[in-house]
Amino acid sequence: MSAGPMWRWPGMAGAAAAVASTAYAHVVAADAVDPMKGLISDYALLDTGAWAMVGGTIMLAMGSLWVAYGLARADPARSAAPRVLFVAGALGLLLTAAFPTDAAPGVTSAVGEIHRWSAAVVFTALPCAGWMMGRRFRNRALSAVSVLAAVLLAAFLAAHPGSLTADLIGGPAYYGLIERLLLLSEMALVFLAAQGMDNLPDSNKRDISPLTDSPLTYANVGYGSVVSEGEPYARVQSDRAAA
């Protein structure tokens, strides 16, 4: 069963609102956070950008949850893995909003650790969910953005200060930019996932009726006949009566 437009638009709106809120936070705090070296979480520590970052994070979480709910309606049997990952990403987003990061230069509190590991869940779960959904529903754009997000995640980890490769590639000078591109790709991922809810394969849109188009195979030993997949049950009963 197709999720339909009503399941598509709220997820798309959540991702779009997240983009707008994040952009606003960057504009109002342009003098306080260096987009090349500062982390996105730093905006939540400022009075001018905190509400925008928290609100955008919550909107992206709601969009992810809406995609998971739409998948449950559209293809409950074969979408369990991406659904779980979208829910995990949404919960990670909510935790990052509820538990702000510590101020630079490092994480020193339990709250900061919760924020850091929640962000790790978000950055890992959403690309995996998008890639699985893209393959399942043959959505090439979603698959491509998911792969891009995974590549950006690898680049961010390599450039992050403290990693083994950070100094070799000069990561501290631009790892903040990579994180912003990573977050933008994951927002686009959620947007495309929600948009794709109305573009399921025809096999998922077929309504199954137990009397006319049952996918099950029935056998009757007395008549020695078999009802093949898609064969109307009433017609088989009529054939049996004539025999």
SERO-4910 file (N, C-alpha, C, O; in steps of 0.05 Angstrom, whole numbers):
BEGIN
 pado doro    nc1    nc2    nc3   cac1   cac2   cac3    cc1    cc2    cc3    oc1    oc2    oc3
  Met    A     17    -24      0      0      0      0     17     25      0     36     27     16
  Ser    A     12     43    -17     27     68    -19     22     86      5     -1     87     14
  Ala    A     43     99     14     39    117     37     23    142     29      9    153     45
  Gly    A     26    151      4     10    173     -6     22    200      1     40    202     17
  Pro    A     11    221    -12     22    248     -8     20    257     21     37    272     30
  Met    A     -1    249     35     -4    258     63     19    249     81     24    261    101
  Trp    A     32    227     73     55    217     88     81    229     78    102    226     91
  Arg    A     80    241     55    104    252     43    109    280     52    132    287     60
  Trp    A     89    298     52     94    326     58    104    332     86    122    349     88
  Pro    A     94    321    107    105    327    134    135    321    136    150    336    148
  Gly    A    143    298    125    172    292    126    189    311    110    210    319    119
  Met    A    179    319     87    193    339     70    194    366     85    214    380     84
  Ala    A    172    373     98    171    399    112    190    399    135    203    419    141
  Gly    A    192    376    149    211    375    172    240    379    163    255    394    176
  Ala    A    247    366    141    275    370    131    279    398    121    300    410    126
  Ala    A    259    410    107    262    437     97    264    457    120    280    476    119
  Ala    A    248    453    141    249    471    164    276    469    178    287    488    189
  Ala    A    288    445    178    314    441    190    336    457    175    353    469    187
  Val    A    334    456    149    353    472    132    350    501    138    370    515    141
  Ala    A    325    511    139    320    540    143    330    548    171    343    569    173
  Ser    A    325    532    191    333    539    218    364    539    221    375    557    234
  Thr    A    377    520    209    406    518    210    418    542    195    438    553    205
  Ala    A    407    549    173    417    572    158    414    598    174    432    615    174
  Tyr    A    392    600    187    387    624    204    408    626    226    419    647    232
  Ala    A    413    603    239    433    603    261    461    611    251    475    625    264
  His    A    467    603    226    493    610    215    494    640    209    515    653    212
  Val    A    472    652    201    472    680    194    474    697    219    490    716    220
  Val    A    458    691    240    457    708    264    482    705    281    489    723    297
  Ala    A    496    683    278    520    678    294    545    677    277    565    664    284
  Ala    A    545    691    254    567    690    236    593    700    248    615    691    241
  Asp    A    591    720    266    615    731    278    625    715    302    648    719    311
  Ala    A    609    696    312    617    681    336    628    654    330    644    643    346
  Val    A    620    642    308    629    614    302    642    614    274    630    623    255
  Asp    A    665    603    272    679    600    247    668    576    232    672    553    242
  Pro    A    655    579    209    643    556    196    664    536    185    657    513    179
  Met    A    689    544    184    710    526    174    721    509    197    728    486    192
  Lys    A    722    520    221    735    506    243    716    499    266    721    481    282
  Gly    A    694    514    268    675    509    290    654    488    284    647    485    261
  Leu    A    646    473    304    625    453    301    598    465    300    593    487    311
  Ile    A    579    452    288    552    461    286    539    463    314    523    480    320
  Ser    A    547    445    332    536    444    359    543    470    374    529    476    393
  Asp    A    563    484    366    571    508    380    549    530    378    548    547    396
  Tyr    A    533    529    357    511    549    355    491    546    377    478    566    385
  Ala    A    488    522    388    468    517    409    478    529    436    462    531    454
  Leu    A    503    537    437    514    549    462    511    579    462    517    592    482
  Leu    A    501    590    440    498    619    437    469    628    441    451    613    432
  Asp    A    465    650    453    438    660    457    424    666    431    400    663    428
  Thr    A    439    675    411    427    684    386    419    660    368    400    662    353
  Gly    A    434    638    370    428    616    351    418    591    364    412    571    350
  Ala    A    416    590    391    409    565    405    381    556    397    377    532    390
  Trp    A    361    574    397    334    565    392    331    555    363    316    536    358
  Ala    A    345    567    345    344    559    317    356    531    313    344    515    299
  Met    A    379    526    325    392    500    322    375    478    336    372    457    324
  Val    A    365    484    359    349    463    373    323    458    358    316    435    354
  Gly    A    310    480    349    286    476    333    290    461    307    274    444    300
  Gly    A    312    468    293    318    454    268    324    424    273    316    407    257
  Thr    A    338    418    295    344    390    301    319    375    307    316    352    298
  Ile    A    301    387    322    275    373    328    259    369    302    246    348    299
  Met    A    259    389    285    244    386    259    255    363    242    240    348    230
  Leu    A    282    361    242    294    339    226    287    312    239    283    292    225
  Ala    A    286    311    265    278    286    279    249    279    273    243    256    268
  Met    A    232    299    272    204    293    266    201    284    237    185    266    231
  Gly    A    217    295    219    217    286    191    226    257    189    214    242    173
  Ser    A    246    250    204    256    222    203    235    203    214    231    181    203
  Leu    A    222    211    236    201    193    247    178    191    228    166    169    226
  Trp    A    172    212    214    149    210    195    156    192    172    138    177    162
  Val    A    181    192    163    189    173    142    187    145    152    177    127    137
  Ala    A    195    140    176    193    113    188    164    104    189    158     81    184
  Tyr    A    146    122    197    118    115    199    106    110    171     91     91    167
  Gly    A    115    126    152    105    122    124    115     95    113    100     82     99
  Leu    A    139     87    119    150     61    111    134     39    124    128     18    111
  Ala    A    126     42    149    110     22    162     83     18    148     72     -4    148
  Arg    A     72     39    138     46     37    124     50     27     95     33     11     85
  Ala    A     71     34     82     75     28     54     85     -1     50     75    -15     32
  Asp    A    104     -9     66    116    -36     62    125    -47     89    149    -49     94
  Pro    A    107    -54    106    114    -62    133    131    -87    135    147    -90    153
  Ala    A    128   -105    115    142   -131    117    171   -129    110    188   -143    121
  Arg    A    178   -111     91    205   -110     81    220    -84     86    241    -79     75
  Ser    A    210    -67    103    223    -42    109    231    -40    138    236    -17    148
  Ala    A    234    -62    152    240    -61    181    267    -49    186    269    -32    204
  Ala    A    287    -56    171    314    -46    177    316    -16    173    326     -2    191
  Pro    A    308     -5    150    309     24    148    291     39    168    298     61    177
  Arg    A    269     27    174    251     40    195    266     42    221    265     64    234
  Val    A    278     21    230    293     22    255    315     42    255    319     57    274
  Leu    A    329     44    232    351     63    230    341     92    229    353    110    241
  Phe    A    318     97    216    307    124    216    298    132    244    302    155    253
  Val    A    286    113    259    278    118    287    303    123    304    303    142    321
  Ala    A    324    107    300    348    112    315    360    139    309    369    153    328
  Gly    A    360    147    284    370    174    277    353    195    290    364    216    299
  Ala    A    327    192    290    309    212    303    314    214    333    316    236    343
  Leu    A    317    191    346    323    192    375    350    205    380    353    220    400
  Gly    A    370    199    363    396    212    366    394    242    363    407    257    378
  Leu    A    378    251    344    374    280    340    361    293    365    369    314    373
  Leu    A    341    280    376    327    291    399    346    292    423    345    311    439
  Leu    A    364    272    426    383    272    448    404    294    444    412    307    464
  Thr    A    412    299    419    431    321    415    419    348    421    433    366    430
  Ala    A    393    350    417    379    375    423    375    378    453    377    401    464
  Ala    A    370    356    467    365    358    496    391    360    512    391    372    534
  Phe    A    413    349    501    439    350    516    459    365    499    471    353    481
  Pro    A    463    390    505    482    406    488    511    398    492    518    386    512
  Thr    A    527    405    473    556    398    474    570    416    495    559    436    503
  Asp    A    593    408    502    610    425    519    624    446    502    629    441    478
  Ala    A    631    468    515    645    489    500    673    478    493    685    462    507
  Ala    A    684    489    471    711    481    463    731    487    486    727    505    502
  Pro    A    753    471    488    764    454    466    757    425    467    764    411    448
  Gly    A    743    415    487    738    386    487    713    380    504    702    397    518
  Val    A    706    354    503    683    344    519    692    336    547    711    320    550
  Thr    A    680    348    567    689    344    594    667    335    613    672    329    636
  Ser    A    642    334    604    620    327    622    604    303    610    607    296    587
  Ala    A    587    291    627    570    270    618    550    279    597    543    265    578
  Val    A    540    304    601    521    315    581    535    317    554    523    311    533
  Gly    A    560    327    554    575    329    529    579    302    516    579    299    491
  Glu    A    584    281    532    588    254    521    563    244    509    563    231    487
  Ile    A    540    249    522    514    240    510    510    254    483    501    241    464
  His    A    516    279    482    513    294    457    531    282    435    522    278    413
  Arg    A    556    277    442    575    267    422    566    240    411    567    236    387
  Trp    A    559    222    429    551    195    419    524    195    405    520    179    387
  Ser    A    507    213    413    481    215    399    485    225    371    473    216    352
  Ala    A    503    245    368    510    255    341    522    233    324    517    231    300
  Ala    A    539    216    337    550    193    322    529    175    311    531    164    289
  Val    A    508    170    327    486    153    319    472    166    295    465    152    275
  Val    A    467    192    297    453    206    275    469    204    249    458    196    228
  Phe    A    494    211    250    510    212    226    515    184    214    521    182    190
  Thr    A    512    163    230    515    136    220    489    123    211    488    111    189
  Ala    A    468    127    226    443    113    221    428    124    196    418    108    180
  Leu    A    428    150    193    413    161    170    424    153    143    408    146    125
  Pro    A    450    154    138    460    145    112    454    116    107    447    108     84
  Cys    A    456     99    128    449     70    124    420     67    118    412     51    100
  Ala    A    403     82    132    374     80    127    367     89     99    351     76     85
  Gly    A    379    111     91    373    122     64    383    103     42    369     99     22
  Trp    A    406     91     46    416     72     26    399     48     23    393     39      1
  Met    A    390     37     46    372     14     46    346     20     32    336      5     16
  Met    A    335     43     39    309     51     27    312     56     -2    295     49    -18
  Gly    A    334     69    -10    339     74    -38    341     49    -55    331     48    -77
  Arg    A    354     29    -44    356      3    -58    329    -11    -59    322    -22    -79
  Arg    A    315    -10    -37    290    -25    -35    269    -13    -55    255    -28    -68
  Phe    A    268     13    -57    248     26    -73    260     37   -100    246     52   -114
  Arg    A    284     29   -106    297     37   -131    298     68   -135    292     78   -156
  Asn    A    305     81   -113    307    111   -114    336    118   -116    351    119    -97
  Arg    A    345    124   -141    373    128   -146    383    154   -133    406    155   -123
  Ala    A    366    175   -132    375    200   -120    379    196    -90    399    206    -79
  Leu    A    362    181    -77    365    176    -48    390    159    -43    405    164    -24
  Ser    A    394    139    -59    418    122    -56    444    139    -60    463    136    -45
  Ala    A    444    156    -80    467    173    -85    473    192    -62    496    195    -54
  Val    A    452    205    -51    456    223    -29    465    208     -4    482    218     11
  Ser    A    455    184      0    464    168     22    493    160     21    508    161     41
  Val    A    502    153     -3    530    147     -7    547    172     -3    569    170      9
  Leu    A    538    195    -13    552    220     -8    555    226     21    576    234     31
  Ala    A    533    222     37    534    226     65    554    208     79    569    217     97
  Ala    A    556    183     70    575    164     82    604    173     76    621    171     93
  Val    A    609    183     51    635    192     44    643    217     60    665    219     70
  Leu    A    624    235     64    629    259     80    634    252    109    650    265    122
  Leu    A    620    232    119    624    223    146    653    212    149    667    219    169
  Ala    A    662    196    130    689    186    131    710    209    130    730    209    145
  Ala    A    704    229    113    722    252    112    722    268    137    743    278    146
  Phe    A    699    271    150    697    286    175    712    272    197    727    285    212
  Leu    A    710    246    199    724    231    219    755    232    215    770    234    234
  Ala    A    763    232    189    791    234    183    803    261    190    826    264    198
  Ala    A    786    282    186    796    309    190    792    319    219    803    340    226
  His    A    776    305    234    770    315    261    795    316    279    810    296    279
  Pro    A    799    337    293    823    339    311    823    315    331    803    309    343
  Gly    A    846    304    333    849    280    351    851    254    336    860    234    347
  Ser    A    842    254    310    844    230    295    873    226    285    888    245    285
  Leu    A    879    202    277    906    195    269    914    210    243    938    215    238
  Thr    A    894    217    227    900    229    201    896    259    200    901    272    180
  Ala    A    886    271    222    878    299    221    901    317    214    899    334    197
  Asp    A    924    313    227    947    331    222    959    326    194    970    344    181
  Leu    A    957    301    185    969    294    159    954    308    136    967    316    116
  Ile    A    928    311    139    912    324    118    903    352    124    888    364    110
  Gly    A    914    363    146    907    390    154    878    393    161    866    414    157
  Gly    A    866    372    173    837    372    179    827    394    197    806    405    192
  Pro    A    842    402    218    832    422    236    826    449    223    811    465    234
  Ala    A    836    453    199    831    479    185    805    480    170    795    501    163
  Tyr    A    792    456    166    767    456    150    747    435    159    728    430    144
  Tyr    A    752    421    181    733    400    189    706    410    195    686    395    193
  Gly    A    703    435    203    677    447    208    660    449    183    636    444    183
  Leu    A    673    455    161    659    456    135    650    429    127    627    426    116
  Ile    A    666    408    131    658    381    124    634    373    140    615    360    130
  Glu    A    633    380    166    610    373    182    585    387    172    563    375    173
  Arg    A    587    411    163    564    425    153    554    412    127    529    410    123
  Leu    A    572    404    110    564    390     86    551    363     92    532    354     79
  Leu    A    562    350    113    551    324    122    522    328    132    504    313    124
  Leu    A    518    348    149    491    353    159    472    360    136    449    351    136
  Leu    A    481    377    118    464    384     95    457    360     78    434    358     69
  Ser    A    475    342     74    469    318     59    449    300     73    432    287     60
  Glu    A    450    299     99    431    283    114    403    296    115    383    282    116
  Met    A    402    322    115    376    336    112    364    330     84    340    325     82
  Ala    A    381    331     64    372    324     37    363    295     35    344    289     21
  Leu    A    377    278     50    370    250     51    341    246     62    325    231     50
  Val    A    336    259     85    309    256     96    288    268     78    266    257     75
  Phe    A    294    290     65    276    303     46    269    284     23    246    280     16
  Leu    A    290    272     11    286    253    -11    272    228     -3    256    217    -18
  Ala    A    277    219     22    264    195     32    234    200     35    217    183     28
  Ala    A    227    224     46    199    230     49    186    234     21    163    226     17
  Gln    A    200    247      3    189    252    -24    184    226    -38    165    223    -54
  Gly    A    201    206    -34    198    180    -47    177    162    -37    172    141    -48
  Met    A    163    171    -16    141    154     -5    118    150    -24    103    131    -22
  Asp    A    116    168    -43     94    166    -62    103    154    -89     88    155   -109
  Asn    A    127    143    -89    138    132   -114    146    103   -110    168     95   -118
  Leu    A    130     88    -97    137     60    -92    133     43   -117    117     51   -135
  Pro    A    147     20   -120    142      3   -143    113     -7   -143    100     -8   -123
  Asp    A    104    -14   -167     76    -23   -171     70    -47   -154     47    -50   -145
  Ser    A     89    -64   -149     84    -88   -134     76    -82   -105     64    -99    -92
  Asn    A     84    -58    -95     77    -51    -68     51    -36    -67     40    -32    -45
  Lys    A     40    -29    -90     15    -14    -90     -9    -32    -96    -32    -22    -97
  Arg    A     -5    -58   -101    -26    -75   -108    -43    -82    -83    -32    -92    -63
  Asp    A    -69    -77    -84    -86    -85    -63    -93   -114    -66   -101   -123    -87
  Ile    A    -91   -129    -44    -96   -158    -45   -123   -164    -32   -128   -157    -10
  Ser    A   -139   -178    -47   -165   -187    -37   -165   -217    -33   -156   -231    -52
  Pro    A   -174   -227    -11   -173   -256     -7   -191   -272    -26   -188   -296    -28
  Leu    A   -211   -258    -39   -229   -272    -57   -222   -270    -86   -230   -287   -102
  Thr    A   -206   -249    -93   -201   -245   -121   -172   -246   -129   -166   -253   -152
  Asp    A   -154   -239   -111   -126   -237   -119   -108   -245    -96    -89   -230    -88
  Ser    A   -113   -268    -84    -97   -277    -62    -69   -286    -70    -67   -300    -90
  Pro    A    -48   -278    -55    -22   -287    -63    -16   -315    -53      5   -326    -60
  Leu    A    -34   -327    -38    -29   -354    -28    -36   -375    -48    -51   -370    -67
  Thr    A    -25   -398    -45    -31   -421    -62    -47   -441    -46    -40   -450    -25
  Tyr    A    -70   -449    -58    -88   -468    -44    -87   -494    -59    -85   -495    -84
  Ala    A    -88   -516    -45    -88   -543    -57   -113   -558    -46   -119   -556    -22
  Asn    A   -126   -572    -63   -149   -588    -55   -143   -617    -63   -143   -624    -87
  Val    A   -139   -634    -44   -132   -662    -50   -154   -676    -64   -149   -692    -82
  Gly    A   -179   -671    -57   -202   -685    -69   -204   -679    -99   -210   -697   -114
  Tyr    A   -200   -654   -107   -202   -647   -135   -176   -649   -149   -175   -649   -174
  Gly    A   -154   -650   -134   -127   -651   -146   -120   -626   -161   -105   -627   -181
  Ser    A   -131   -603   -153   -125   -578   -167   -111   -559   -149   -111   -561   -125
  Val    A    -98   -540   -162    -82   -520   -147    -90   -492   -157    -93   -488   -181
  Val    A    -93   -474   -138    -99   -446   -145    -72   -432   -147    -59   -429   -127
  Ser    A    -65   -422   -170    -40   -408   -173    -42   -380   -163    -64   -370   -159
  Glu    A    -19   -367   -160    -19   -339   -150    -33   -321   -169    -28   -321   -193
  Gly    A    -52   -305   -158    -67   -286   -174    -91   -297   -188   -105   -282   -202
  Glu    A    -96   -323   -186   -119   -335   -199   -144   -331   -182   -144   -338   -159
  Pro    A   -165   -319   -193   -189   -314   -177   -200   -339   -164   -204   -359   -177
  Tyr    A   -205   -337   -138   -215   -360   -123   -243   -368   -132   -249   -392   -133
  Ala    A   -260   -348   -138   -287   -355   -146   -288   -371   -172   -304   -389   -176
  Arg    A   -269   -364   -191   -269   -378   -216   -260   -407   -212   -270   -425   -225
  Val    A   -241   -412   -194   -233   -439   -188   -255   -455   -176   -259   -479   -182
  Gln    A   -270   -443   -158   -293   -457   -146   -313   -464   -167   -325   -486   -166
  Ser    A   -318   -446   -186   -337   -452   -208   -327   -476   -225   -343   -493   -233
  Asp    A   -301   -477   -231   -290   -499   -246   -293   -525   -231   -298   -546   -244
  Arg    A   -289   -524   -206   -292   -549   -190   -321   -559   -190   -325   -583   -192
  Ala    A   -340   -540   -188   -368   -548   -188   -376   -561   -215   -391   -580   -215
  Ala    A   -365   -550   -236   -371   -561   -263   -359   -589   -266   -371   -606   -280
  Ala    A   -336   -593   -254   -324   -620   -256   -340   -640   -240   -333   -664   -240
***
